[in-house]
């Protein structure tokens, strides 16, 4: 069975962070400043090269893309979550 992984960011909401969040601006209209939010940073489906990319980001601060750097500077902490793949393979 394969694995599915993702990185989540948890930190205080600020309006200026909206361009760096995955949800559209309207999603956060009612969100209070400094409210703690959980945002998906990126995911790595089973068998994708993104899992190697994810591992590199977690271990190398110099390679972090702008989005992760902005969230990190805003006080977000990052968590890696893995679970068994949601894919099920069936034979014909």
Buried (B, 14 or more C-beta within 10 A) or exposed (E): EEEBBBBBBBBBBBEEBBEBBEEEEEEBEEBEEEEEBEBEBBBBBBEEEBBEBBEEBBEEEEEBEEBBEBBBEBEBEBEBEEEEBEEEEEEE
